[in-house]
Amino acid sequence: MRSISTNNDLNIFYGAAQRLVSFENLYSKPYSAEGWQLYYYYSPLFATLLAPFTFLPQFIVTHEVPFGLFILKILWNCLNLYFVYQLFQFVRDLVSAPKNKAGLTFWIVLALVSYRWIFLNLLYGQMTILIVWGVVRAFQFLQSKSPRYFTGLAFGVNLKILPIFMVGQLFLMKEWRAFVITVSLVIAMVLLPFVYLPFQYHLELLQSWMMNINPFSKNHIVELGEGGFIDFGALVTKYLTGLNIEGEDRVAWFSMGASGVFFTTQIFRLMVLSSCCYWVWKFRNLRNHNNTILLMSIFLASIPLAFPHQRDYSLLMMWPMVLFVVKDWLMNVGDLSNENSIPKSIKLGLFTGAFLMGLIVFFEALPFDIRAWISGYRIQGIGGLIFLLYAHLYLGWKVKKMQHEKTI
């Protein structure tokens, strides 16, 4: 109910749909949102899917929310809750938690650490739940010949580009059928609006969209226009440039120029890609359904740190990796010194990262000054970086354990 009356990203998407039905450019001018001037970065197809809501009556329902947007927010929340339901169905099938105290503890802990990310995505009208659902569904049914299982992943790429990293994983894993189906669906979704929009207008939209999402534009390298970003490029901008960031205190540890930020972030992205390629190679002789999902998890967990303009709700993409950690932490307890237990040093690193990301403490319940400090100093980004680092160490432990079991 709060997300329906709150000015969130769905207001921007609705505004883009209104411009679309008037044949205006969706990307040239920002949209007003509670004092901020924010741009629309999503695809023309997504705006066309929302266009029917702009034809509904425009009377105000609550807090300057017109009826069409009110209905859109209700439907989007219901759809997100359906995706959440399906994700937990996926957990049930993957984990097969026993119906005892250990299984009950697993479900309680997983629900608690999932809650805040789901809360944030519902509150802010985000697409991350859909993206995670689309990726999980594609890898859950990787061997299927039906395109419907890859539609969510393809739509996520068309929508927000981010899951293109997962399409790269399909290529690296030589899953040619799934790769071709997904790429074909993405191309079809990009071209589909040519069917019902004037050719020149849609071509103009595509050109503007490509310019706005260009990862090499200065806006996506030195992230100054808004506060609260948590990706690696935003951390570099915050702590190593000494520049003023809108809505945040200035930190002047170092004065790195735009070229320095660019090369630092590109090196990080290259390291992320190289590490993920390494795990594809390490799992080459350990391939089964669960290990494919585990491999997917490290790729997906890398996206919020590697791609620009990511906020705390994007950390939901670390949820599948969190799932495996919670499972191994709680359901293989036994003797804490045995080989089935995650090493204590890795546990400490994972816990620290999870704490700073807001999985252990519900940050929104804290006083405003503390929340502003957490956001302003991008603490959740630091937590995400720590968690990602120790997730790689956790994977190393998993591989050694599986190789040992295979030789017995």
SEMIKOL-918657 format. One line per 3 residues: their letters; for each residue x, y, z of N, C-alpha, C, CB. Coordinates in steps of 0.2 Angstrom, whole numbers. Glycine has a CB too. Layout:
a> X:Y:Z:X:Y:Z:X:Y:Z:X:Y:Z  ...
//
This chain:
mrs> 4:-6:0:0:0:0:4:6:0:-5:0:6  10:6:4:14:12:4:17:13:-3:20:11:9  19:8:-7:22:9:-13:17:12:-18:25:2:-16
ist> 11:11:-17:6:13:-22:5:21:-21:-1:10:-20  6:23:-15:5:31:-14:12:34:-14:2:32:-7  18:30:-14:24:33:-15:26:35:-22:30:29:-11
nnd> 30:41:-23:32:42:-29:39:38:-30:34:50:-30  38:33:-35:43:28:-36:45:28:-43:42:21:-33  49:23:-45:51:23:-52:45:21:-57:56:17:-53
lni> 40:18:-55:34:17:-59:31:24:-61:29:13:-55  32:29:-57:29:36:-60:33:38:-66:30:41:-54  40:36:-66:44:38:-72:42:34:-78:51:37:-70
fyg> 41:27:-77:39:23:-82:32:25:-85:39:15:-80  28:27:-81:21:29:-83:22:36:-87:16:30:-77  26:40:-85:27:46:-88:30:45:-95:32:51:-84
aaq> 35:40:-96:38:38:-102:32:35:-107:43:32:-101  27:31:-104:22:29:-108:17:34:-110:18:24:-104  16:40:-106:12:45:-108:16:49:-114:11:50:-102
rlv> 22:50:-114:26:53:-119:26:48:-126:33:54:-118  26:42:-125:26:37:-131:19:38:-134:26:30:-128  13:38:-131:7:39:-134:6:46:-138:1:38:-130
sfe> 10:51:-136:10:57:-139:16:58:-144:11:63:-134  20:52:-145:25:52:-150:31:57:-148:23:53:-157  32:57:-142:38:62:-140:44:57:-138:36:66:-133
nly> 50:60:-138:56:56:-136:56:55:-129:62:60:-138  57:48:-127:56:46:-120:63:48:-116:55:39:-120  68:49:-120:75:49:-117:78:56:-116:79:44:-120
skp> 75:61:-120:79:67:-121:78:72:-115:76:71:-127  72:71:-111:71:76:-105:70:71:-99:65:80:-106  72:74:-93:71:70:-87:64:70:-84:76:72:-81
ysa> 62:66:-80:56:66:-77:56:68:-69:53:59:-77  52:72:-67:52:75:-60:50:69:-55:48:81:-59  53:69:-50:52:64:-45:54:66:-38:55:57:-46
egw> 49:69:-34:51:72:-27:57:76:-27:51:66:-23  58:81:-32:64:85:-32:69:83:-36:66:86:-25  69:76:-38:75:74:-42:72:74:-50:76:67:-40
qly> 77:75:-54:76:75:-61:79:69:-64:79:81:-65  75:63:-65:78:57:-67:76:55:-74:75:52:-62  80:52:-77:79:50:-84:77:43:-85:86:50:-88
yyy> 73:41:-90:71:35:-92:76:31:-96:64:35:-96  78:25:-93:84:21:-96:81:15:-99:89:20:-91  75:13:-99:72:7:-101:70:7:-108:66:4:-97
spl> 68:1:-111:67:0:-118:61:3:-120:67:-7:-120  60:5:-127:54:7:-130:48:2:-129:55:9:-137  50:-5:-129:45:-10:-129:42:-9:-122:48:-17:-130
fat> 46:-8:-117:43:-8:-110:38:-2:-109:48:-7:-105  40:3:-112:35:9:-112:29:8:-116:38:15:-115  29:4:-121:23:2:-125:18:-3:-121:25:-1:-132
lla> 21:-7:-117:17:-11:-113:13:-8:-108:22:-17:-110  16:-2:-106:13:2:-101:8:7:-104:18:6:-96  8:8:-110:4:13:-113:-3:12:-112:5:13:-121
pft> -6:6:-112:-13:6:-111:-16:9:-104:-15:-2:-111  -12:9:-99:-13:12:-93:-14:19:-93:-8:10:-87  -11:23:-98:-12:30:-99:-19:32:-102:-7:33:-103
flp> -23:27:-105:-29:28:-107:-35:28:-102:-30:24:-113  -33:25:-96:-38:25:-91:-40:32:-88:-35:20:-85  -45:32:-85:-47:39:-82:-41:42:-78:-53:38:-78
qfi> -41:49:-78:-35:52:-75:-36:55:-68:-32:57:-80  -42:54:-65:-44:57:-59:-39:54:-53:-51:55:-57  -37:58:-49:-32:57:-44:-35:52:-38:-30:63:-40
vth> -32:47:-37:-34:42:-32:-31:44:-25:-32:35:-34  -24:45:-25:-21:46:-18:-14:49:-20:-20:40:-14  -12:54:-16:-6:58:-16:-4:59:-24:-1:53:-13
evp> -8:62:-27:-7:64:-34:-5:58:-39:-1:69:-34  -8:52:-37:-7:46:-41:-14:46:-45:-6:40:-37  -13:46:-52:-19:46:-56:-22:38:-56:-18:48:-63
fgl> -28:37:-58:-31:31:-58:-27:26:-62:-38:31:-61  -25:27:-68:-21:23:-72:-14:20:-69:-19:26:-79  -11:25:-66:-5:23:-62:-6:19:-56:-1:30:-60
fil> -12:21:-53:-14:17:-47:-15:10:-49:-21:20:-44  -19:8:-54:-20:2:-56:-13:-2:-58:-25:1:-62  -9:2:-62:-2:-1:-64:2:-3:-58:1:4:-68
kil> 2:1:-53:6:-1:-47:3:-7:-43:6:5:-42  -4:-7:-43:-7:-13:-40:-5:-20:-44:-15:-12:-39  -6:-19:-50:-4:-25:-54:3:-27:-54:-6:-24:-62
wnc> 7:-22:-54:14:-23:-54:16:-27:-47:19:-17:-55  14:-24:-42:15:-27:-35:13:-35:-35:12:-23:-30  7:-36:-38:4:-43:-38:9:-47:-42:-3:-43:-41
lnl> 11:-45:-48:15:-49:-52:22:-50:-49:17:-45:-59  25:-45:-45:31:-46:-41:30:-51:-36:33:-40:-38  24:-51:-32:23:-56:-27:22:-63:-30:17:-54:-23
yfv> 20:-64:-36:19:-70:-40:26:-72:-41:15:-69:-46  31:-68:-44:38:-70:-45:41:-72:-39:42:-64:-48  40:-69:-33:43:-71:-27:41:-78:-25:41:-66:-21
yql> 34:-79:-26:31:-86:-24:35:-91:-29:24:-86:-26  36:-90:-35:39:-94:-39:46:-95:-37:39:-92:-47  50:-90:-35:57:-91:-33:57:-95:-27:60:-84:-31
fqf> 53:-95:-22:53:-99:-16:51:-106:-18:48:-96:-11  46:-107:-23:45:-114:-26:52:-117:-29:40:-114:-31  55:-113:-32:62:-115:-35:67:-117:-29:65:-109:-39
vrd> 67:-113:-24:71:-115:-18:68:-122:-15:70:-110:-12  62:-123:-15:59:-129:-12:62:-135:-16:52:-129:-12  61:-134:-23:64:-140:-27:71:-141:-27:61:-138:-34
lvs> 75:-135:-26:82:-136:-27:85:-139:-20:85:-129:-28  83:-136:-15:86:-138:-8:83:-144:-5:85:-132:-4  77:-146:-6:73:-151:-3:75:-151:5:76:-158:-6
apk> 73:-146:8:75:-145:15:71:-150:19:73:-138:18  74:-154:24:70:-159:28:65:-156:32:75:-163:32  60:-160:34:55:-157:38:57:-158:45:48:-160:36
nka> 62:-155:48:64:-155:55:66:-149:57:70:-161:55  70:-148:63:72:-142:65:77:-138:61:75:-143:72  81:-142:58:86:-139:53:83:-136:47:92:-144:51
glt> 78:-140:44:74:-137:38:70:-131:40:70:-143:36  67:-131:46:63:-125:48:67:-119:49:59:-127:54  73:-120:52:78:-115:53:80:-112:46:84:-117:57
fwi> 81:-116:42:83:-114:35:78:-109:32:85:-120:30  72:-112:32:67:-108:29:66:-101:33:60:-111:29  66:-101:39:65:-95:43:71:-90:41:65:-96:51
vla> 77:-92:41:83:-88:40:83:-85:33:90:-92:41  81:-90:28:81:-87:21:75:-82:20:79:-93:17  70:-83:23:64:-78:23:66:-71:26:58:-81:26
lvs> 70:-72:32:72:-65:35:77:-62:31:75:-67:42  82:-65:28:87:-62:24:85:-60:17:93:-66:23  79:-62:15:76:-60:9:71:-54:9:72:-66:6
yrw> 69:-53:15:63:-49:16:65:-42:14:61:-49:23  71:-39:16:72:-32:15:73:-31:7:79:-30:19  76:-35:4:77:-34:-3:70:-34:-7:82:-39:-6
ifl> 66:-39:-5:59:-39:-8:55:-32:-6:55:-45:-5  56:-30:0:53:-24:2:55:-18:-2:54:-23:10  61:-17:-3:64:-12:-6:62:-12:-14:72:-12:-6
nll> 62:-18:-17:60:-18:-24:52:-16:-25:61:-25:-27  48:-19:-20:41:-17:-20:40:-10:-19:37:-21:-15  43:-7:-14:42:0:-12:44:5:-18:46:2:-6
ygq> 50:3:-21:52:8:-26:50:6:-33:60:8:-26  46:1:-34:43:0:-41:49:-3:-45:40:6:-43  53:-7:-43:59:-9:-47:58:-16:-51:65:-10:-42
mti> 62:-17:-55:62:-23:-60:67:-29:-58:64:-20:-67  70:-28:-52:75:-33:-50:72:-40:-49:79:-30:-44  66:-40:-46:63:-46:-44:62:-50:-51:56:-45:-40
liv> 59:-46:-56:58:-49:-62:64:-52:-66:54:-44:-67  70:-48:-65:76:-50:-68:79:-56:-65:81:-44:-67  78:-57:-58:81:-63:-55:76:-69:-56:81:-61:-47
wgv> 70:-68:-57:65:-73:-59:67:-75:-66:58:-71:-58  68:-71:-70:69:-73:-77:76:-77:-78:70:-67:-81  81:-74:-74:87:-78:-74:87:-85:-71:93:-74:-71
vra> 84:-85:-65:83:-92:-62:79:-97:-66:80:-91:-55  74:-94:-69:69:-98:-73:73:-101:-79:63:-95:-76  77:-97:-83:81:-99:-88:86:-105:-87:85:-93:-91
fqf> 89:-104:-81:94:-109:-79:91:-115:-76:99:-106:-74  85:-114:-73:82:-120:-70:80:-125:-75:76:-117:-66  78:-122:-81:75:-126:-87:80:-125:-93:68:-124:-89
lqs> 87:-126:-91:92:-124:-96:91:-129:-102:99:-125:-93  90:-135:-101:90:-140:-106:83:-141:-110:91:-147:-103  78:-136:-108:72:-136:-112:73:-133:-119:67:-132:-108
ksp> 69:-136:-123:69:-133:-130:63:-128:-131:67:-139:-135  59:-127:-126:54:-122:-126:56:-115:-125:48:-124:-121  55:-110:-130:57:-103:-129:54:-100:-123:56:-99:-135
ryf> 48:-102:-120:45:-99:-115:49:-98:-109:38:-102:-113  54:-103:-107:58:-103:-101:63:-98:-102:61:-110:-100  65:-95:-108:70:-90:-109:67:-83:-110:75:-92:-114
tgl> 60:-83:-110:57:-76:-112:59:-71:-106:50:-77:-112  59:-73:-100:60:-69:-94:67:-66:-94:59:-72:-88  72:-70:-96:79:-68:-97:80:-63:-102:84:-74:-98
afg> 77:-65:-108:77:-60:-114:74:-54:-113:74:-64:-120  68:-54:-109:64:-48:-108:68:-43:-103:57:-49:-105  72:-47:-98:76:-43:-93:82:-40:-97:79:-48:-88
vnl> 85:-43:-102:90:-40:-106:87:-34:-110:93:-45:-111  81:-35:-113:78:-29:-117:76:-23:-112:72:-32:-120  74:-25:-106:72:-20:-101:77:-16:-98:68:-24:-96
kil> 83:-19:-96:88:-16:-92:95:-18:-94:86:-17:-85  96:-22:-99:103:-23:-101:106:-28:-96:107:-17:-103  106:-27:-90:110:-30:-85:111:-38:-86:107:-29:-78
pif> 105:-42:-87:106:-49:-88:110:-51:-94:99:-52:-88  112:-46:-98:116:-48:-104:122:-52:-102:118:-42:-108  125:-51:-96:130:-55:-93:129:-62:-92:132:-52:-86
mvg> 122:-64:-91:120:-70:-90:120:-74:-97:113:-71:-87  118:-70:-102:118:-73:-109:125:-74:-111:115:-67:-114  130:-70:-108:137:-72:-109:139:-78:-106:141:-66:-107
qlf> 136:-80:-100:137:-86:-97:135:-92:-101:134:-86:-90  129:-91:-104:127:-97:-108:132:-98:-114:120:-95:-111  135:-93:-117:140:-93:-122:146:-97:-119:142:-87:-125
lmk> 148:-95:-113:154:-98:-110:153:-105:-109:157:-94:-104  147:-107:-107:146:-114:-105:144:-118:-111:140:-114:-100  144:-115:-117:143:-118:-123:136:-121:-123:148:-124:-125
ewr> 131:-118:-120:124:-120:-120:121:-116:-126:120:-118:-114  122:-119:-132:121:-116:-139:113:-115:-140:124:-119:-144  109:-120:-138:102:-119:-139:99:-114:-135:99:-126:-138
afv> 101:-114:-129:98:-108:-124:101:-101:-126:100:-110:-117  107:-101:-128:110:-95:-131:107:-92:-137:118:-96:-132  106:-96:-142:103:-94:-148:95:-92:-147:103:-100:-153
itv> 92:-96:-143:85:-94:-141:84:-87:-138:82:-100:-137  89:-86:-133:88:-80:-129:90:-74:-133:93:-80:-123  96:-75:-137:98:-69:-142:92:-68:-147:104:-71:-145
slv> 89:-73:-150:84:-72:-155:78:-68:-151:82:-79:-157  76:-70:-145:71:-67:-142:72:-59:-140:69:-70:-135  78:-58:-138:80:-51:-137:80:-47:-144:88:-51:-134
iam> 82:-49:-149:82:-46:-155:75:-45:-157:86:-50:-161  70:-50:-157:63:-49:-158:60:-44:-154:60:-56:-157  62:-43:-147:59:-38:-143:61:-31:-145:61:-40:-136
vll> 67:-31:-147:70:-24:-149:66:-22:-156:77:-24:-151  65:-26:-160:62:-25:-167:54:-24:-166:64:-30:-172  51:-28:-161:44:-28:-161:40:-21:-162:42:-31:-155
pfv> 42:-16:-158:39:-10:-159:38:-7:-166:42:-5:-154  43:-9:-170:42:-7:-177:36:-9:-180:48:-10:-182  32:-14:-178:26:-16:-180:20:-11:-179:24:-23:-177
ylp> 20:-8:-174:15:-4:-172:17:4:-171:11:-6:-166  23:5:-171:25:12:-170:28:15:-177:31:13:-165  27:21:-179:30:24:-185:37:22:-185:29:32:-185
fqy> 40:20:-191:47:17:-192:52:23:-189:48:16:-199  51:29:-192:56:34:-190:56:36:-183:55:40:-194  50:36:-180:49:37:-173:53:32:-168:42:38:-171
hle> 51:25:-170:55:20:-166:62:20:-167:52:13:-168  64:21:-173:72:22:-174:75:27:-170:73:23:-182  71:33:-170:74:38:-166:74:36:-158:69:45:-166
llq> 69:33:-156:69:30:-149:75:25:-148:62:27:-147  76:21:-152:82:16:-152:88:20:-151:82:11:-157  89:25:-156:96:29:-156:97:32:-149:96:34:-161
swm> 91:35:-146:92:39:-140:93:34:-134:85:43:-139  90:28:-135:90:23:-129:98:21:-129:86:17:-130  101:20:-135:108:17:-135:112:23:-132:109:16:-142
mni> 111:29:-134:115:34:-131:115:35:-124:113:41:-134  109:34:-121:108:34:-114:111:29:-110:100:35:-112  111:23:-113:114:17:-109:121:16:-111:109:11:-110
npf> 124:20:-115:131:19:-117:135:19:-111:133:25:-122  139:13:-110:143:12:-103:149:16:-103:145:5:-103  151:19:-109:157:23:-110:155:31:-109:160:22:-116
skn> 149:33:-108:147:40:-107:150:42:-100:140:41:-108  151:48:-100:154:51:-94:149:50:-88:156:58:-94  143:50:-89:138:50:-84:138:43:-81:131:51:-87
hiv> 140:38:-85:140:31:-82:147:29:-79:138:26:-87  152:34:-80:159:32:-77:160:36:-71:164:35:-82  159:43:-71:159:47:-65:152:48:-62:163:53:-66
elg> 150:45:-57:143:45:-55:141:50:-50:140:38:-53  139:56:-53:139:62:-48:131:64:-48:143:67:-51  127:63:-53:121:66:-53:116:64:-48:117:64:-60
egg> 117:58:-45:112:56:-39:116:53:-34:107:51:-42  114:53:-28:117:49:-22:115:42:-21:116:53:-16  118:38:-17:115:32:-15:117:26:-20:108:32:-15
fid> 121:27:-25:123:21:-29:128:17:-25:126:24:-36  128:10:-27:132:6:-23:137:1:-27:128:1:-19  137:3:-34:142:-1:-38:149:1:-37:139:-1:-46
fga> 153:-3:-40:161:-2:-39:163:5:-42:165:-7:-43  160:7:-48:161:13:-51:159:19:-46:158:14:-57  153:18:-43:151:23:-38:155:23:-32:144:21:-36
lvt> 158:18:-30:163:18:-24:169:22:-26:164:11:-22  172:20:-32:178:24:-34:176:31:-34:180:21:-41  171:33:-37:169:40:-38:168:43:-31:162:41:-42
kyl> 165:40:-26:164:43:-19:171:44:-16:160:38:-15  175:39:-16:181:39:-11:188:41:-15:182:32:-8  188:41:-21:194:42:-25:194:48:-30:196:36:-28
tgl> 189:52:-30:189:58:-34:189:64:-31:183:57:-39  186:65:-25:185:71:-21:180:76:-24:192:75:-21  176:73:-28:171:77:-32:164:77:-27:169:74:-38
nie> 160:83:-28:154:83:-25:149:79:-28:152:91:-25  145:75:-24:140:71:-27:133:73:-24:141:63:-25  128:74:-28:122:76:-26:119:72:-21:117:76:-32
ged> 117:76:-15:114:73:-10:119:69:-5:109:68:-12  125:70:-6:130:66:-1:136:71:1:133:60:-5  139:69:7:144:72:9:150:71:5:146:71:17
rva> 155:76:5:161:75:0:166:71:4:163:82:-2  169:67:1:175:63:3:181:65:-1:174:55:4  187:67:1:192:70:-3:199:66:-1:193:77:-2
wfs> 198:59:-1:204:55:0:209:56:-5:202:48:1  207:56:-11:211:56:-17:208:60:-23:213:49:-19  211:63:-28:208:66:-33:210:63:-40:211:74:-33
mga> 206:58:-41:207:54:-47:202:57:-53:205:47:-46  205:58:-59:201:61:-64:196:56:-67:206:64:-69  193:58:-72:188:54:-76:191:48:-79:184:57:-81
sgv> 197:49:-82:201:43:-85:203:38:-80:207:46:-89  205:41:-74:207:36:-69:201:32:-67:210:40:-63  195:35:-66:189:31:-64:188:26:-69:183:36:-63
fft> 188:28:-75:187:24:-81:191:17:-81:187:27:-88  198:18:-81:202:13:-81:202:8:-75:209:15:-82  200:11:-69:200:7:-63:194:3:-63:199:12:-57
tqi> 188:6:-65:182:2:-66:182:-3:-71:176:6:-67  186:-2:-77:186:-7:-82:191:-13:-80:189:-4:-88  196:-11:-76:200:-17:-73:196:-21:-69:206:-14:-70
frl> 192:-18:-65:188:-22:-60:183:-26:-64:184:-17:-55  180:-23:-69:175:-27:-73:179:-33:-77:172:-23:-78  185:-32:-79:189:-37:-82:190:-43:-77:195:-34:-85
mvl> 192:-41:-71:193:-46:-66:187:-50:-64:196:-42:-59  181:-46:-64:175:-50:-63:173:-55:-68:169:-45:-62  174:-53:-74:173:-57:-80:178:-63:-80:174:-54:-87
ssc> 184:-62:-78:190:-67:-78:188:-72:-73:196:-64:-77  186:-69:-67:185:-74:-61:179:-78:-63:183:-70:-55  173:-76:-66:168:-80:-68:170:-85:-73:162:-75:-71
cyw> 174:-83:-78:176:-88:-83:180:-93:-80:181:-84:-88  184:-92:-75:188:-96:-71:183:-102:-68:192:-93:-65  178:-100:-65:173:-104:-62:170:-109:-67:168:-101:-58
vwk> 168:-106:-73:166:-110:-78:171:-116:-80:164:-106:-85  177:-114:-80:182:-119:-81:183:-124:-76:189:-116:-82  182:-122:-69:183:-126:-63:177:-131:-63:183:-122:-57
frn> 171:-129:-65:165:-133:-65:164:-138:-71:159:-129:-64  169:-137:-75:168:-141:-82:167:-149:-81:174:-140:-86  170:-151:-75:170:-159:-74:165:-160:-68:176:-162:-73
lrn> 162:-155:-66:157:-156:-60:150:-153:-62:160:-152:-54  148:-153:-68:142:-151:-71:136:-155:-69:142:-150:-78  132:-153:-65:125:-156:-64:120:-150:-63:125:-161:-58
hnn> 114:-151:-62:109:-146:-61:111:-141:-56:102:-149:-60  112:-143:-50:113:-139:-44:120:-135:-45:114:-143:-37  125:-138:-48:131:-134:-49:130:-129:-55:137:-139:-51
til> 126:-130:-59:124:-125:-64:121:-119:-61:120:-128:-70  116:-120:-57:113:-115:-53:118:-111:-49:107:-118:-49  123:-115:-46:128:-112:-41:132:-107:-46:132:-117:-38
lms> 134:-110:-52:138:-106:-56:134:-100:-59:140:-110:-62  128:-100:-60:124:-95:-62:124:-89:-56:117:-97:-63  124:-92:-50:124:-87:-44:129:-82:-44:123:-91:-38
ifl> 136:-85:-45:141:-80:-45:141:-75:-51:148:-84:-45  139:-77:-57:138:-72:-62:133:-67:-60:136:-76:-69  127:-69:-58:122:-65:-56:124:-60:-50:115:-68:-54
asi> 128:-63:-45:130:-59:-39:135:-53:-41:133:-63:-34  138:-54:-47:143:-49:-49:140:-43:-53:148:-52:-54  134:-44:-55:131:-38:-59:130:-32:-55:124:-40:-61
pla> 127:-32:-49:126:-25:-45:133:-22:-44:123:-27:-38  138:-25:-44:145:-21:-42:148:-19:-49:150:-26:-38  147:-23:-54:151:-22:-61:147:-17:-65:151:-29:-64
fph> 141:-17:-65:137:-12:-69:136:-5:-66:130:-15:-72  136:0:-70:135:7:-67:127:8:-64:137:12:-72  127:13:-60:120:16:-58:116:11:-54:116:19:-64
qrd> 119:7:-50:115:2:-46:114:4:-39:119:-5:-46  108:3:-36:106:4:-30:106:-2:-25:100:9:-30  104:-1:-19:104:-6:-14:99:-12:-16:102:-4:-7
ysl> 93:-10:-19:88:-15:-21:91:-20:-27:82:-12:-24  96:-17:-30:99:-22:-35:103:-27:-32:104:-18:-40  105:-27:-26:108:-32:-22:104:-39:-22:110:-30:-15
lmm> 98:-38:-23:93:-44:-24:96:-49:-29:86:-42:-26  101:-47:-33:104:-52:-38:109:-56:-35:107:-48:-44  111:-55:-28:115:-59:-24:111:-64:-21:119:-55:-19
wpm> 104:-64:-21:100:-69:-18:101:-76:-19:93:-67:-19  102:-78:-25:104:-85:-26:110:-88:-23:104:-87:-34  115:-83:-23:121:-85:-19:120:-85:-12:127:-80:-21
vlf> 116:-81:-9:114:-81:-2:111:-87:0:110:-75:0  107:-89:-5:103:-96:-4:108:-102:-3:98:-97:-10  113:-102:-7:118:-108:-6:122:-107:0:122:-108:-12
vvk> 124:-101:2:127:-100:8:123:-102:14:129:-92:9  117:-99:15:112:-101:20:111:-109:21:105:-98:19  110:-112:15:109:-119:15:116:-123:18:108:-122:8
dwl> 122:-121:15:128:-125:18:129:-123:25:134:-123:13  128:-117:27:129:-114:34:125:-118:39:128:-107:34  118:-119:37:113:-121:42:112:-128:42:107:-117:41
mnv> 112:-131:36:110:-138:35:116:-143:35:106:-139:28  122:-141:35:128:-145:36:131:-144:42:132:-145:30  128:-142:47:131:-140:54:135:-146:57:126:-137:59
gdl> 131:-151:59:135:-157:62:140:-155:67:137:-161:57  146:-158:66:152:-156:70:155:-150:66:157:-162:70  156:-144:69:158:-138:66:165:-139:63:158:-132:71
sne> 169:-144:65:176:-144:63:176:-149:57:180:-147:69  171:-152:55:171:-157:49:171:-153:42:165:-162:50  172:-157:37:173:-155:31:167:-152:27:176:-160:26
nsi> 161:-153:30:155:-151:28:153:-144:30:149:-155:30  157:-141:35:156:-135:37:160:-129:34:157:-134:45  157:-124:32:161:-118:29:166:-116:33:156:-112:27
pks> 172:-115:31:178:-113:35:176:-106:39:184:-111:31  178:-106:45:176:-100:50:178:-93:47:179:-101:56  184:-93:43:186:-86:41:182:-84:35:193:-87:38
ikl> 179:-89:31:175:-87:25:168:-85:28:174:-93:20  166:-89:33:159:-87:37:160:-80:39:158:-92:43  165:-78:42:166:-71:45:165:-66:40:173:-71:49
glf> 169:-67:34:168:-63:28:162:-62:25:173:-65:23  158:-68:24:151:-68:22:147:-64:26:149:-75:20  147:-66:33:143:-62:38:144:-55:38:144:-65:45
tga> 150:-53:38:152:-45:37:149:-42:31:160:-44:37  150:-45:25:147:-42:19:139:-42:20:149:-46:13  136:-48:22:129:-48:23:126:-42:28:127:-55:25
flm> 130:-41:33:128:-36:38:128:-29:35:133:-37:44  134:-28:32:134:-21:29:129:-20:23:141:-20:26  127:-26:20:122:-25:14:115:-24:17:123:-31:10
gli> 114:-25:23:108:-24:26:104:-30:26:104:-19:22  107:-36:26:103:-43:27:102:-45:34:107:-48:23  106:-42:38:106:-44:45:102:-39:49:113:-45:48
vff> 102:-33:47:99:-27:51:94:-24:45:104:-22:54  88:-22:47:83:-19:43:85:-12:43:76:-21:45  89:-9:39:91:-2:39:85:3:39:95:0:33
eal> 80:1:36:74:6:36:71:8:42:69:4:31  72:3:47:70:4:54:74:9:58:69:-3:58  80:11:56:85:15:59:83:22:59:92:13:57
pfd> 86:26:63:84:34:63:87:36:56:88:37:69  84:42:54:85:45:47:93:46:47:81:51:46  96:49:52:103:51:51:107:45:50:105:55:58
ira> 106:40:53:110:34:52:109:31:45:108:28:57  103:31:43:101:29:36:105:33:31:94:29:35  105:40:32:108:44:27:115:43:27:106:52:29
wis> 118:42:33:125:40:33:127:34:29:128:40:40  123:29:30:124:22:27:123:23:19:119:17:29  118:27:17:118:28:10:123:33:7:111:31:9
gyr> 124:38:11:129:43:9:136:41:8:129:49:13  138:36:12:145:33:12:145:26:8:148:32:19  139:25:5:139:19:1:141:12:4:143:20:-5
iqg> 139:12:11:141:6:15:138:-1:12:138:7:22  132:0:9:130:-7:6:134:-9:0:122:-6:4  137:-4:-4:141:-6:-9:148:-9:-6:143:0:-13
igg> 150:-7:-1:156:-10:2:155:-17:5:159:-5:8  149:-17:8:146:-24:10:146:-29:4:140:-24:14  143:-26:-1:142:-31:-7:149:-33:-10:138:-27:-13
lif> 154:-28:-10:160:-30:-12:164:-35:-8:165:-24:-13  163:-35:-1:166:-40:3:162:-46:2:165:-37:11  156:-46:2:152:-53:1:154:-56:-6:144:-51:1
lly> 155:-52:-11:157:-55:-17:163:-58:-17:156:-50:-23  168:-55:-14:175:-58:-13:175:-64:-9:179:-53:-9  171:-64:-4:171:-71:0:166:-76:-3:168:-69:7
ahl> 162:-74:-7:158:-79:-11:163:-83:-16:152:-75:-15  168:-79:-19:173:-83:-23:177:-88:-18:177:-78:-26  178:-86:-12:182:-90:-8:177:-96:-6:184:-87:-2
ylg> 171:-95:-5:166:-100:-3:166:-105:-9:159:-97:-2  166:-102:-15:165:-107:-21:172:-111:-21:165:-103:-28  177:-108:-20:184:-112:-20:183:-118:-15:189:-108:-18
wkv> 180:-117:-9:179:-122:-4:174:-127:-7:176:-119:3  169:-125:-10:164:-130:-13:167:-134:-18:158:-126:-16  171:-131:-22:174:-135:-28:179:-141:-25:178:-131:-33
kkm> 183:-139:-20:188:-143:-17:184:-149:-13:192:-140:-12  178:-147:-10:174:-152:-7:171:-157:-12:168:-149:-3  168:-155:-17:165:-159:-22:171:-163:-26:162:-155:-27
qhe> 176:-161:-27:182:-165:-30:184:-170:-26:188:-160:-32  184:-169:-19:186:-174:-14:181:-179:-14:187:-171:-7  174:-177:-14:169:-182:-14:169:-186:-20:162:-179:-13
kti> 171:-183:-26:171:-187:-32:176:-192:-32:172:-182:-38  182:-191:-29:188:-196:-29:187:-202:-24:194:-193:-27  182:-201:-19:181:-206:-14:176:-212:-17:177:-203:-8
//
